[in-house]
């Protein structure tokens, strides 16, 4: 029986040695490294929104017989930082040639104009000098640009509600 005990003990010690050898092999394993590339592409993008140029009441008989009716609205543009853009305003749904007009829904029209400046000297259009060029975006934050509107005085129009729709476009 003693021999069996010794053999059992010898087998147990031998098993521990094999397990220990297994741990020693993985503890001294080699390593390798590689670089993982990470990339993204940022493209120029812009959004545009508007707030209306609401002229209010036009009185062709007294108040605006000799005085223009002025108002303003806003074009809001947000672009990728550093993106250069231009902003154009179309002639509207009721234009006649290059003349912007509001319609009463019938055959009556009230002419008006939209400008880039408070002095109302630079017409805001869709090409060339008519495009507004705000310069490169300093950040992605939205920027507001005032649209200066004018209904010229002394127009002979009937009473009614006059409207027009102008398409605002940002080019980038």
C-alpha positions, 0 to 999 in steps of 0.5 A: 500500500505504501508503494501505491501512496508513493506513486499517487504522491509522485503522480500528483507532484508530476501533475503540478509540475506540468500545470506550472510549466503550462503557466510559465509558457504563457507568461513568457509569450511574445507580443506584436503590435500594429497601428489602427488607422482612423479617418473621417471626411468632413464635407462642406454643408450649409442650411438656410431658413428665413423670416418674412419681410412683412410690410404691413399696411400700404396706404396709396392715398395718404401715407404712401402717396409720396413715402416708400414703405420699408420693412425687413426680414432675415435670411439665416445660414449655417455652414461648415466652419471655413465654408465660403458661400453666397446667398441669392434671392429669387425674383418671386412668384409674381415677377414681371421681367426683373420687377418683383411684385406681390399679387392680390391673387387676381390681376392686381400687383404691388411692386417691391424690391429687396436689398442687401443694405440698409440704404437700399441701394444694392438689389439682392438677386441670384447672380453676380453682384446681386448675390450676397457674399458673407465670407467664410463661416467662422464656425458652424453657428447660424448667421443672420443676414438682414433683407431690406425691403421697400414698397415704392410710393405712389402705386395705384392699387385696389384694397386687398391682401398682397403676397409673394414667395421668394426662394432663398438659396445658399450656394457653397 
